[in-house]
């Protein structure tokens, strides 16, 4: 049985186990927590090793710059499309209408973060401190600079490049060991989630859950499908099969970082070169948050509906701009998700108390948006690898296409 089949079984069994056990499913949560911690312990050294190796082995620094530009352009386009989809779906469904607000909890307003502060915070004062704190964006900046310096050093830097290359292989092997326990971790986490929330909380907030779900499905099935089909020129069905494992891990853990080892594994199976995946995926993990940006758009419309505020076209365009910029700018700031939603609500004058309204179902919504983020991360590696001409077409071909090519060759 393939791993994704085991994970799917664990997910389904965990859901029903949670409904049956109810509050007692809390006893299963430590199993899921241990699984997430094991995945997280891999992420920081894996990002550092793969990114340093990818930049150092790229050879021409200009190639690294070209990959960076293409990666960021793809992120900006897909994130903008995601926000627009979220707004359209939310305007059709009107998720906040008919909601009884009840008691509104006071929400503390976080300190405003200026663009210059965001930019400065990307650069670590002490790389060891950034590694210890798991500040991914600072780790990425350090790894890019360090890898570029290694590339310029030449033969004298070769031993260090070999070290990071070996470290990458060791971390991949450790990932394989941890990944084998995925079905059990997924079972425990889903059991806890369904046991805690059950079906009761789904009904009153059903519209916003439905809106986020529909928006994420549309974005995954259309935006990524079109990009994979016409830019990467890869069969979308083949792509989704390979990405199913990291997507299910992201769905159950609500963490794209936890799914990162699975994403790196899926990229190998898709034929993405190590140079591209080692550079693009750490960036994607940090600043490519299509699902989160889509959720911000739906959340803003939900809050507007709940408080009886009519959003104008200008306000909705403001939401698009703010959500796209915030999805990139808040990555390195603690509590980035809260600040991101706060920025979007403030940009159109919506009350910040709206954050408290959706807090109760945030875990459920997080499952959908994280899954979308994981699909987006995987698509970015494939797209950039195809544009760079480094994609292994034999790995991306379906069995029928391989048979046809061999027949033509004969």
Secondary structure by P-SEA (a helix, b strand, c coil): ccaaaaaaaaaaaaaaaaaaaccccccaaaaaaaaaaaaaaacaaaaaaaaaaaaaacccaaaaaaaaaaaaaaaaaaaaaaaaaaaaaaaaaccccccccccccbbbbcccccaaaaaaaaccccaaaaaaacaaaaaaaaaaaaaaaaaaacccaaaaaaaaaaaaaaaaaaaaaaaaaaaaaaaaaaaaaaaaccccccccaaaaaaaaaaaaaaaaacaaaaaaaccccccaaaaaaaaaaaaaaaaaacccccaaaaaaaaaaaacccaaaaaccaaaaaccccaaaaaaaaaaaaaaaaaacccccaaaaaaaaaaaaaaacccccccaaaaaaaaaaaaaaccccccccccccaaaaaaaaaaaaaaaaaaaaaaaaaaaaccccccccccaaaaaaaaaaac
